[in-house]
Amino acid sequence: MTFDMETATARETYQLLIGLVAPRPIALVTSMNEDGRLNAAPFSSYNYLCTDPPIIGMGVTNRPGGAPFVPKDTARNIRRTGEFVVNVVTEDLARQMNICATDFPSEVDELEMAGLTTAPSQVVKVPRIAQAHAALECREFTTMEIGRSRIILGRVVAIYIEDKFVDPAGPYVRAEELHAIGRMNGLGSYVKTRDAFLTMPRIPYEEWKKGKR
Ligand SMILES: Cc1cc2nc3c(=O)[nH]c(=O)nc-3n(C[C@H](O)[C@H](O)[C@H](O)COP(=O)(O)O)c2cc1C
């Protein structure tokens, strides 16, 4: 079947896109409001967009059912304080990440609800999650307001990664050992990456011409 996106409802559009643009990495974003109150929430409309300069992007929809422009706490905090940290979501943090997605009132600290603690970041004021094995410290590069959403671009200013997950030769991330998880659809489905790697180096053109594949 084919869905005409001109006539699809917002719910259909959401369900189809998040089921097909998958698996997606999950950013568990810590941010702070202007009074220093900490917030944490996961976002899977997230990826790195370029490396020179190092820019990541994520899409944050406004609060459902609210007035047209009531942003989620994460989007509002980033707009007001200009900083955030993307904590990488791994298998061991899945349950806590899901608790952080609960629609708690603004004054509730999601990290406390999830039993997570923080550690100071290197460059930005917003702390990273102590239990996260890797984190990207970001400064807001720009925010675009598009329809009911904000697309936030962040410039990565520092990267924390536990030593054991770095192969200094590259440096490469020991991704097979990190066990990141990805989001699959709106039915609460995720993928694990443990024991799921397919290694397929790119083919240099010279080798291709020789018929070696
Ligand atoms: C795995 C996962 C991924 C999510 N991705 C997004 C997303 O990309 N954009 C979005 O607006 N909400 C997303 N959400 C929902 C938010 O996490 C949720 O609305 C959260 O309560 C927002 O918190 P805040 O108001 O503290 O920022 C996701 C939830 C989960 C569980």
The ligand as an ORCA input file, in Angstrom:
! r2SCAN-3c Opt
* xyz 0 1
  C      13.142      6.023     22.823
  C      12.399      7.307     22.788
  C      12.667      8.223     21.797
  C      11.983      9.454     21.755
  N      12.267     10.313     20.755
  C      11.642     11.511     20.693
  C      11.943     12.439     19.651
  O      12.777     12.182     18.788
  N      11.294     13.636     19.655
  C      10.381     13.963     20.612
  O       9.836     15.071     20.587
  N      10.079     13.104     21.613
  C      10.688     11.895     21.689
  N      10.407     11.025     22.706
  C       9.479     11.444     23.751
  C      10.173     12.316     24.822
  O      11.249     11.637     25.418
  C       9.146     12.691     25.914
  O       8.145     13.515     25.340
  C       9.751     13.370     27.113
  O       8.784     13.404     28.154
  C      10.185     14.822     26.864
  O      10.696     15.301     28.084
  P      11.005     16.833     28.410
  O       9.698     17.591     28.361
  O      11.575     16.728     29.785
  O      11.980     17.332     27.392
  C      11.022      9.764     22.739
  C      10.739      8.825     23.745
  C      11.410      7.608     23.762
  C      11.085      6.602     24.838
*
